[in-house]
């Protein structure tokens, strides 16, 4: 009897095993043979300097079209159908949620008689703005989670009047850059005026307590999410008046793509920045103490960046890269503000300067190979001290009003969650203010900086992070993340999804590519226009370094980047599809022949140039533009394109067309999917729930296509 029982168990086990094998085979068939939605080709041909370029998917640029909406829905059905079959996806989500679920508190700031701070209890979709009175009594001031049921409406900036009695705050719906501005009595928390609408790319700067300056474009014809906007205007809204009565301060006659206004802390001056691109600006000022303020020129032309960062009476403190690629602070006077009258206050050094001001001091944040180094100066330009930081990483903050006695700063790196410290400027001492408590021990991991050689011999820094004791056997799942543009510096910062990646034996590598701001204007310029290929070469060389040093191999390498970094991924995967297993271009600028025809895209011309500039510029861009360089019959890596249907900065048509080209032309079984978030934009204000799901989907897709079957973190 016992023998029969054992035979039955054995047969049952064999049957069960066979069933599991059939399920695995069925799953493999479903994920390896994908049937993509049919994307209709409707050719539109453009002539660039005698070269005809056909765009088969121009119709996908119409975001209002029912046909485009149907395409989006159909693509998402295929994408989520694929993701649903990944066996560890739900377990991975549970782990990310668990790690994400810790209290996060911002540095406090004072407005009027209250101290304000942001707090998220862990998984709230949007952080809540709280305040305390002098007695320490705490209350919710603004809760963005009440703006919409699904968490897709977010707070787009909060600005208080000079005495803190009034506040104007922006609301973004569905991730769009367009804002509505609500004006409220800060004491009673009652709305006191009609909503200001159609505000875009704008801060709010109060003139006393009577009104504020803001910037926007005229509402474009056609879709507000994709139509071109290129004449920015600065307005003044006087409390008690209607928006239609708001006076244009600058931009009515002058055509500028980006205009902003900032009132000095002492309420004496208005400083106006005007630019046509994301680099270089003109600078003007007005004396607000006169009845009819006149526009006074500080700098004209767009060759350099210049900004008034503070003043003491009529003495101006100006940050600029004019004759100083790594930036310097100079002084001038209201009566003689132009460059020939400038005097060095904090001279340029061999490290890039980013200053902040608070408590009557200047804090010079220098970058040494993308690592923070803080020096404190007084208003006579004398070095007070070098601020001792908690470790090697990224420090930010040291901002405040002149009368503030205590300042705050944050510190983070790839293995240290963002931690807030208080700082006493007179004594120069730091104290721990808020340390997050989460289920991750950064001591188990290490980061190191290496310098590798790019194609033309340039040395490029890269920080590589992984679990201590990792075996360099070429089989470690690796994410290579990059940006390389717009003077943006990638400095060490903690991320929950990256922490989960590291837990699972992953390697995370971030090179500081040319085009960024890590080494000043020269480094930025070396990755722009007809030197843009340098950025792609730097990224390719980073991948080759990781492979040569056996951190990973082409079978376990994923490349990732967003926005300009999405372009980086798109160009790299079309130039070297053999180099990586997975490609993850997010909200990417991928159709380089047409990027400048959408929303404010023409303002990116400093970095890219445009296809209309010259025949030489067209030929250069055409050679690397991802949409135009997908080749029929090429074997591209497993690709997950991500975007949002409300992205009005890099319109989703870029991603739509790139995905359509890949699906139509590539060969092999590697999936090419596009994941399109609904009611989401370029990234800012995205709900925590959406951020978690997106990160889980990207990580699951990546690991699954690397052949990873079991995740160490899920054994916890």
C-alpha positions in Angstrom: 0.0 0.0 0.0 2.8 2.3 0.9 4.5 1.6 -2.4 1.4 2.4 -4.4 1.0 5.7 -2.4 4.6 6.7 -3.2 4.0 5.9 -6.9 0.9 8.1 -6.9 2.8 10.9 -5.4 5.6 10.6 -8.0 3.0 10.5 -10.8 1.3 13.6 -9.3 4.6 15.4 -9.1 5.5 14.5 -12.7 2.0 15.7 -13.8 2.4 18.9 -11.9 5.8 19.5 -13.3 4.6 18.9 -16.8 1.7 21.3 -16.3 4.1 24.0 -15.1 6.4 23.4 -18.1 3.4 23.8 -20.4 2.5 27.1 -18.6 6.1 28.3 -19.0 6.1 27.4 -22.6 2.8 29.1 -23.2 4.1 32.2 -21.4 7.3 32.1 -23.5 5.3 31.9 -26.7 3.0 34.8 -25.7 6.0 37.1 -24.8 8.3 36.1 -27.7 5.8 36.4 -30.5 4.0 39.7 -30.2 1.4 41.0 -32.5 1.7 44.8 -32.6 -1.2 47.0 -33.5 -1.2 48.0 -37.2 0.1 51.5 -37.5 -1.1 53.0 -40.8 1.4 54.6 -43.1 0.3 57.9 -44.5 3.4 59.3 -46.1 4.2 63.1 -45.9 7.4 64.2 -47.7 9.5 67.2 -46.7 12.2 68.8 -48.7 15.4 69.8 -46.8 17.9 71.4 -49.0 17.0 69.2 -51.9 16.9 66.0 -49.8 13.4 64.5 -49.6 12.5 62.9 -46.2 9.3 60.8 -45.9 7.5 60.8 -42.6 5.0 57.8 -42.6 3.5 58.6 -39.2 3.0 62.4 -39.2 -0.7 61.7 -38.4 0.4 60.6 -34.9 1.3 64.2 -34.1 -2.4 65.0 -33.8 -3.0 64.3 -30.2 -6.7 65.3 -30.5 -7.4 62.8 -33.2 -9.7 59.8 -32.3 -7.4 57.8 -34.5 -4.4 58.7 -32.4 -6.3 58.0 -29.2 -7.3 54.6 -30.6 -3.7 53.8 -31.4 -2.6 54.8 -27.9 -5.2 52.5 -26.4 -4.3 49.6 -28.7 -0.6 49.9 -27.9 -1.2 50.0 -24.2 -3.3 46.8 -24.5 -0.3 45.0 -26.0 2.2 46.5 -23.6 0.2 45.7 -20.4 -0.7 42.3 -21.8 3.1 41.6 -22.0 3.9 43.1 -18.6 1.1 41.1 -17.0 2.8 37.9 -18.0 6.1 38.7 -16.1 5.9 36.3 -13.2 7.7 38.4 -10.6 6.1 41.8 -11.5 3.5 41.8 -8.7 6.0 40.7 -6.1 8.4 43.3 -7.2 5.7 46.0 -6.9 5.1 44.8 -3.3 8.8 45.2 -2.5 9.0 48.7 -4.1 5.9 49.8 -2.2 7.2 48.5 1.1 10.6 50.3 0.6 8.8 53.5 -0.6 6.5 53.6 2.4 8.4 55.8 4.8 7.8 59.3 6.1 9.4 62.1 4.1 9.7 65.6 5.5 11.1 68.7 3.7 13.3 71.4 5.2 11.1 74.0 7.0 10.8 77.6 5.8 9.3 80.7 7.4 6.6 82.9 6.0 5.1 85.6 8.2 4.4 84.1 11.6 4.3 80.5 10.5 6.8 77.8 9.7 5.9 75.7 6.7 7.1 72.2 5.6 6.0 69.4 3.2 5.3 65.9 4.4 4.4 62.6 2.8 3.3 59.8 5.1 4.9 57.3 2.7 2.5 56.4 -0.1 0.5 59.6 -0.5 0.2 60.5 -4.1 1.2 64.1 -3.5 3.1 65.6 -0.5 1.1 67.8 1.8 2.0 71.3 2.8 1.8 71.8 6.6 2.4 74.7 8.9 3.1 75.4 12.6 2.4 78.6 14.5 4.6 80.1 17.3 3.2 77.7 19.8 4.1 74.7 17.7 0.4 73.8 16.8 0.5 72.0 13.5 -2.2 72.0 10.7 -2.6 71.1 7.1 -2.2 74.2 4.9 -2.6 72.7 1.4 -3.4 69.1 0.5 -2.9 68.4 -3.2 -4.4 65.0 -2.8 -7.8 66.7 -2.6 -7.3 68.3 -6.1 -8.3 65.2 -8.0 -9.5 61.6 -7.2 -6.8 59.9 -9.1 -3.8 62.0 -7.9 -3.1 63.4 -11.4 -3.5 67.0 -10.3 -0.5 68.4 -8.5 0.9 71.5 -6.8 2.9 73.6 -9.3 4.6 76.0 -7.0 3.7 78.0 -3.8 4.7 81.7 -3.4 3.9 83.9 -0.4 3.5 87.7 -0.3 6.3 89.6 1.5 4.6 89.6 4.9 3.3 86.0 4.5 -0.4 87.1 4.7 -1.3 86.0 1.1 -0.3 83.1 -1.1 -0.6 82.2 -4.8 -0.2 78.5 -5.7 -0.3 76.8 -9.1 -2.2 73.7 -10.0 -1.2 71.3 -12.9 -3.7 69.0 -14.3 -2.6 65.7 -15.9 1.1 66.6 -15.8 0.8 69.5 -18.2 3.1 72.5 -18.0 0.0 74.8 -18.2 -1.0 76.0 -14.7 -4.0 77.6 -13.0 -3.0 80.0 -10.1 -5.2 80.2 -7.0 -4.9 83.3 -4.8 -5.6 82.8 -1.1 -5.6 84.6 2.2 -2.9 82.7 4.0 -4.2 83.4 7.5 -7.8 82.3 6.9 -7.0 79.9 4.0 -9.9 81.4 2.1 -9.7 82.0 -1.7 -9.9 85.7 -2.3 -9.9 86.1 -6.1 -10.7 84.5 -9.4 -8.3 81.9 -10.6 -5.5 83.1 -12.9 -5.5 80.7 -15.9 -3.2 79.7 -18.8 0.0 80.3 -17.0 3.1 78.4 -18.3 6.8 78.2 -17.5 6.4 80.7 -14.7 7.4 81.5 -11.2 5.3 83.9 -9.1 7.1 86.9 -7.5 5.2 89.2 -5.2 5.5 93.0 -5.2 4.8 93.6 -1.5 1.4 92.3 -0.7 -0.5 94.1 -3.5 0.1 91.8 -6.4 2.6 89.6 -8.3 4.4 89.0 -11.5 3.9 85.9 -13.6 4.7 84.7 -17.2 2.8 83.0 -19.9 2.1 82.6 -23.6 -1.0 83.5 -25.5 -3.1 80.3 -25.8 -2.0 78.6 -29.1 -4.3 77.7 -31.9 -5.0 74.0 -32.1 -3.9 71.7 -29.3 -2.5 73.4 -26.3 -0.5 70.3 -25.6 1.4 70.4 -28.9 1.0 73.7 -30.8 4.0 76.0 -31.0 4.4 78.6 -28.2 7.3 81.0 -28.7 6.3 84.5 -27.4 6.5 84.6 -23.6 5.2 87.6 -21.7 5.7 88.9 -18.2 2.5 90.2 -16.6 1.7 92.0 -13.3 -1.5 91.0 -11.5 -2.8 93.6 -9.1 -5.0 92.1 -6.3 -8.6 93.1 -6.7 -8.4 93.3 -10.5 -9.4 90.8 -13.3 -6.9 88.8 -15.2 -7.9 90.5 -18.4 -6.7 93.8 -16.9 -3.2 92.4 -16.1 -0.5 94.7 -17.5 2.2 93.3 -19.8 5.5 94.4 -18.3 7.8 92.8 -21.0 7.3 90.8 -24.1 4.6 92.7 -25.9 6.9 94.1 -28.6 9.9 92.0 -27.9 9.6 88.4 -29.1 11.3 86.1 -26.5 10.6 82.5 -25.8 11.4 82.5 -22.1 10.7 85.6 -19.9 10.7 85.7 -16.1 10.5 88.4 -13.4 11.8 88.4 -9.8 11.4 91.0 -7.2 14.3 91.6 -4.9 14.0 90.6 -1.2 13.9 94.2 -0.1 11.1 94.9 -2.7 13.1 97.7 -4.4 13.8 96.2 -7.8 12.3 94.0 -10.4 14.8 91.9 -12.4 13.7 90.6 -15.8 15.4 87.8 -17.7 14.6 87.3 -21.4 15.9 84.4 -23.6 15.3 82.7 -26.8 17.0 79.5 -25.8 17.7 77.4 -22.7 21.3 78.9 -22.6 22.1 82.6 -22.7 19.8 85.5 -21.7 19.4 89.2 -21.6 18.9 90.9 -18.3 17.0 94.1 -17.4 15.8 95.8 -14.2 13.2 98.3 -12.9 13.2 100.6 -9.9 9.9 99.8 -8.2 10.2 102.9 -6.0 9.4 105.2 -8.9 5.9 105.9 -10.1 6.6 104.9 -13.7 9.4 102.4 -13.6 11.6 102.4 -16.7 13.4 99.4 -18.2 17.1 99.6 -17.4 19.5 97.3 -19.4 22.1 95.2 -17.6 23.1 92.8 -20.4 21.9 92.4 -24.0 22.5 89.5 -26.4 22.3 85.8 -25.7 25.9 84.7 -25.5 26.1 84.2 -21.7 24.0 83.4 -18.6 23.5 86.2 -16.2 21.3 86.6 -13.1 21.0 89.1 -10.2 21.0 86.9 -7.1 20.9 89.5 -4.4 21.3 93.2 -3.6 22.1 95.4 -0.7 20.4 98.8 -1.3 21.7 99.8 -4.8 24.6 97.3 -4.8 23.9 94.3 -7.0 25.4 90.8 -6.8 25.4 89.1 -10.2 26.0 85.4 -11.1 27.4 85.0 -14.6 29.5 82.9 -16.9 30.6 85.9 -19.0 34.4 85.6 -19.2 34.0 82.8 -16.6 32.9 79.4 -18.1 32.7 77.9 -14.6 30.8 81.0 -13.3 31.7 83.8 -10.9 29.8 86.4 -8.8 30.4 90.0 -9.6 29.2 93.3 -8.1 27.8 96.4 -9.8 25.6 99.3 -8.8 22.1 100.3 -9.9 23.4 103.4 -11.6 26.2 101.4 -13.4 25.0 97.9 -13.9 26.6 97.0 -17.2 29.5 94.5 -17.6 32.2 97.1 -18.0 31.5 98.2 -14.5 31.5 94.7 -12.9 34.0 93.8 -10.1 34.8 90.2 -9.1 33.2 89.3 -5.7 33.7 85.5 -5.8 36.1 84.9 -8.7 35.9 81.9 -11.1 37.7 78.8 -10.0 38.4 75.5 -11.8 35.2 74.1 -10.4 31.6 75.0 -11.4 29.9 77.4 -9.0 26.2 77.2 -7.9 25.5 79.8 -5.2 22.7 80.1 -2.6 22.0 82.9 -0.1 20.7 82.9 3.5 21.1 84.4 6.9 23.4 87.2 5.6 25.9 84.9 3.9 26.7 83.5 0.4 27.2 79.7 0.1 29.2 78.7 -2.9 28.4 75.1 -3.9 31.2 73.9 -6.1 31.3 70.6 -8.0 34.5 68.6 -7.9 33.9 65.8 -10.5 30.1 66.0 -9.8 30.6 65.9 -5.9 29.5 68.8 -3.7 31.9 71.1 -1.9 30.4 74.1 0.1 32.2 77.3 1.0 30.7 80.1 3.1 31.4 83.8 2.3 30.3 87.0 4.0 29.0 90.1 2.1 32.5 91.5 1.9 33.5 88.5 -0.2 35.7 87.0 2.6 35.8 83.2 3.0 34.3 82.3 6.3 34.7 78.6 6.2 34.4 75.4 4.2 31.3 73.7 5.4 31.9 70.1 6.6 29.4 67.8 4.9 28.2 64.4 6.2 30.0 62.5 3.5 30.8 62.4 -0.3 27.7 63.2 -2.3 25.3 65.9 -3.2 24.4 68.8 -0.9 21.7 71.3 -1.6 19.9 74.1 0.2 21.5 76.7 2.5 18.7 79.0 1.3 16.8 81.5 3.4 15.9 85.1 4.2 18.5 87.5 5.5 16.9 87.5 9.0 16.8 83.7 9.3 19.1 82.4 12.1 19.1 78.8 11.0 19.4 77.4 7.5 18.8 73.8 6.3 20.4 71.6 3.7 19.9 68.2 2.3 22.5 65.5 1.7 22.2 62.4 -0.5 24.2 59.9 -2.6 23.4 56.7 -4.4 23.3 54.7 -1.2 22.1 57.4 1.3 18.4 58.5 1.3 17.9 62.3 1.3 18.7 63.5 4.8 18.1 67.0 6.1 20.5 68.9 8.4 20.1 72.2 10.2 23.0 74.6 9.9 24.0 77.5 12.2 25.8 80.0 9.9 27.6 81.9 12.7 29.0 78.8 14.4 29.3 76.7 11.2 27.8 73.7 12.9 25.4 71.1 11.4 22.9 68.9 13.2 20.7 66.1 12.0 17.2 67.4 11.4 15.4 64.6 9.7 16.7 61.2 8.8 14.5 58.8 6.9 13.8 55.4 8.4 13.4 52.7 5.7 14.2 49.0 5.1 17.5 49.6 3.3 21.0 49.5 4.6 23.3 51.6 2.5 26.4 50.2 4.3 25.9 47.0 2.2 26.6 48.9 -1.0 29.4 50.9 -2.4 29.9 53.6 -5.0 33.2 54.4 -6.7 34.1 57.0 -9.4 36.2 55.9 -12.4 37.5 57.8 -15.4 37.2 56.2 -18.8 38.3 57.3 -22.2 35.8 58.3 -24.9 36.3 57.9 -28.7 38.3 61.1 -29.1 40.5 60.6 -26.1 38.5 62.7 -23.6 38.4 61.5 -20.0 34.8 61.0 -18.7 33.9 60.4 -15.0 31.4 57.7 -14.1 30.1 56.6 -10.7 29.4 52.9 -10.4 27.2 51.6 -7.5 26.6 48.0 -6.5 26.5 45.6 -3.6 29.8 45.1 -1.8 31.6 42.0 -2.9 29.9 41.7 -6.3 31.7 39.3 -8.6 32.9 40.9 -11.8 31.9 38.0 -14.1 30.1 39.9 -16.9 26.7 38.6 -15.7 25.5 41.4 -13.4 22.3 43.1 -14.6 23.4 46.7 -15.2 21.6 50.0 -15.9 23.7 52.7 -17.6 21.9 56.0 -17.1 22.7 59.2 -18.9 21.6 62.7 -19.9 24.3 64.8 -21.5 22.7 68.1 -22.4 21.3 71.5 -21.5 24.1 72.2 -19.0 22.4 69.7 -16.6 24.7 68.1 -14.0 24.1 64.5 -12.9 25.1 64.3 -9.2 24.7 61.4 -6.8 21.2 61.0 -5.5 19.2 58.2 -3.8 16.2 56.6 -5.5 13.9 53.8 -4.2 13.7 52.0 -7.6 17.5 52.1 -7.8 17.8 50.7 -4.3 15.6 47.8 -5.3 17.7 47.3 -8.4 20.8 47.2 -6.2 19.2 44.7 -3.8 18.7 42.4 -6.7 22.3 42.3 -7.6 22.1 45.1 -10.1 24.8 47.5 -11.0 23.9 51.2 -11.5 26.3 53.4 -13.5 26.1 57.1 -14.2 28.6 58.8 -16.5 28.9 62.6 -16.6 28.7 63.0 -20.4 29.7 66.1 -22.4 26.7 68.4 -22.9 26.1 68.5 -19.2 27.2 71.2 -16.7 29.7 69.2 -14.5 32.7 71.1 -15.9 31.2 74.4 -16.9 30.3 76.0 -20.2 33.1 74.4 -22.2 31.9 71.0 -21.2 28.3 71.9 -22.1 29.3 73.3 -25.5 31.3 70.3 -26.4 28.1 68.3 -26.6 25.9 70.7 -28.5 24.9 71.3 -32.2 27.6 69.8 -34.5 29.4 68.2 -31.5 26.3 66.3 -30.3 27.8 63.0 -31.4 30.4 63.5 -28.6 27.6 62.8 -26.2 26.6 59.5 -27.8 30.3 58.5 -28.2 30.8 59.2 -24.4 27.8 56.9 -23.6 28.9 54.2 -25.9 32.4 54.3 -24.4 30.8 54.0 -20.9 29.0 50.8 -22.0 32.2 49.4 -23.5 34.1 50.2 -20.3 31.6 48.3 -18.1 31.8 45.3 -20.4 35.6 45.4 -20.6 35.9 45.5 -16.8 33.3 42.6 -16.6 30.8 44.5 -14.5 28.4 43.3 -17.2 28.1 42.1 -20.8 25.8 43.0 -23.7 23.4 40.3 -22.5 22.9 42.1 -19.2 23.2 45.8 -20.1 20.3 48.2 -20.2 20.6 51.8 -21.2 18.2 54.4 -19.8 17.5 58.1 -20.0 14.7 60.6 -20.2 13.9 63.7 -22.2 17.2 64.7 -23.7 18.4 61.4 -22.2 15.7 59.7 -24.2 17.4 61.1 -27.3 20.6 59.7 -25.9 19.1 56.2 -25.6 17.4 56.4 -29.0 20.6 57.5 -30.8 22.8 55.0 -29.0 20.5 52.0 -29.7 20.2 52.9 -33.4 23.9 53.4 -33.8 25.0 50.4 -31.7 22.1 47.9 -31.3 24.6 45.2 -30.6 25.8 46.9 -27.4 22.9 46.4 -25.1 20.1 43.9 -24.3 17.5 46.5 -23.2 16.8 50.1 -24.2 14.6 52.4 -22.1 14.0 55.8 -23.8 11.6 57.9 -21.7 9.8 61.0 -22.9 12.5 61.4 -25.5 13.3 64.0 -28.1 13.4 61.5 -30.9 12.3 63.2 -34.1 15.1 65.7 -34.4 13.9 67.1 -37.7 10.7 68.4 -36.2 11.2 68.9 -32.5 11.3 72.7 -32.9 7.8 72.8 -34.4 6.1 71.8 -31.1 5.3 73.9 -28.0 8.5 75.6 -26.8 10.8 73.2 -28.6 12.4 75.9 -30.7 14.1 77.1 -27.5 16.3 74.0 -27.5 18.1 75.3 -30.5 21.3 76.2 -28.5 21.9 72.6 -27.8 20.6 71.0 -31.0 20.5 73.5 -33.8 17.5 72.8 -36.2 17.1 71.1 -39.5 16.2 74.5 -41.0 19.4 76.3 -39.9 21.6 75.3 -42.8 22.3 72.3 -45.1 25.2 71.4 -42.9 23.2 71.4 -39.7 20.4 69.4 -41.4 22.8 66.7 -42.6 24.4 66.4 -39.1 21.0 66.1 -37.3 19.6 63.7 -40.0 22.5 61.4 -39.5 21.6 60.7 -35.8 17.9 61.5 -35.4 16.5 58.3 -33.9 13.1 58.3 -35.8 14.9 58.6 -39.2 17.6 56.1 -38.4 15.6 53.0 -37.6 16.8 50.5 -40.2 14.7 47.8 -41.9 15.9 44.3 -40.9 18.1 45.5 -37.9 17.9 43.6 -34.7 17.3 46.1 -32.0 17.4 45.4 -28.2 14.3 44.8 -26.2 12.8 48.3 -26.0 10.3 49.8 -23.7 9.5 53.4 -24.8 7.7 55.4 -22.1 5.8 58.7 -22.4 2.7 60.5 -21.2 -0.3 61.6 -23.2 -0.2 65.1 -21.6 3.4 65.8 -22.1 3.5 69.3 -23.6 7.2 69.7 -23.1 8.5 66.8 -25.3 5.3 65.9 -27.1 4.4 62.2 -27.1 4.5 62.1 -30.9 8.3 61.7 -30.7 7.8 58.4 -28.8 4.8 57.4 -30.9 6.7 57.7 -34.2 9.8 56.0 -32.8 7.9 53.0 -31.5 6.0 52.7 -34.8 9.2 52.7 -36.8 10.8 50.1 -34.5 7.7 47.8 -34.7 7.6 48.1 -38.5 11.3 47.6 -39.3 13.1 45.5 -36.7 13.7 41.8 -36.9 14.1 39.1 -34.3 12.0 38.4 -31.2 13.0 41.2 -28.9 9.9 43.1 -27.9 9.4 46.7 -28.9 6.7 48.2 -26.7 5.4 51.6 -25.8 3.9 52.4 -22.4 1.8 55.5 -22.5 0.6 57.0 -19.2 -2.8 58.6 -19.4 -3.3 62.0 -17.8 0.5 62.3 -17.3 3.0 64.7 -18.6 6.8 65.1 -18.7 7.2 63.8 -15.2 6.7 66.7 -12.7 3.8 66.2 -10.3 3.3 62.5 -11.2 1.5 60.7 -8.4 3.4 58.3 -6.1 1.1 55.4 -7.3 2.0 56.2 -10.9 5.7 56.5 -10.2 5.8 53.2 -8.4 3.9 51.3 -11.2 6.1 52.9 -13.9 9.3 52.0 -12.1 8.1 48.4 -11.5 7.1 48.0 -15.1 10.5 49.3 -16.3 12.5 47.1 -13.9 10.4 44.0 -14.6 10.7 44.4 -18.3 14.4 44.9 -18.0 15.1 41.9 -15.8 12.8 39.6 -17.7 14.5 40.4 -21.0 17.9 39.7 -19.4 16.6 36.2 -18.6 16.5 36.8 -14.8 14.1 34.4 -13.2 14.5 34.8 -9.5 15.0 38.1 -7.5 17.0 38.0 -4.3 15.0 40.8 -2.6 11.7 38.9 -3.0 13.1 36.2 -0.6 13.0 38.7 2.3 
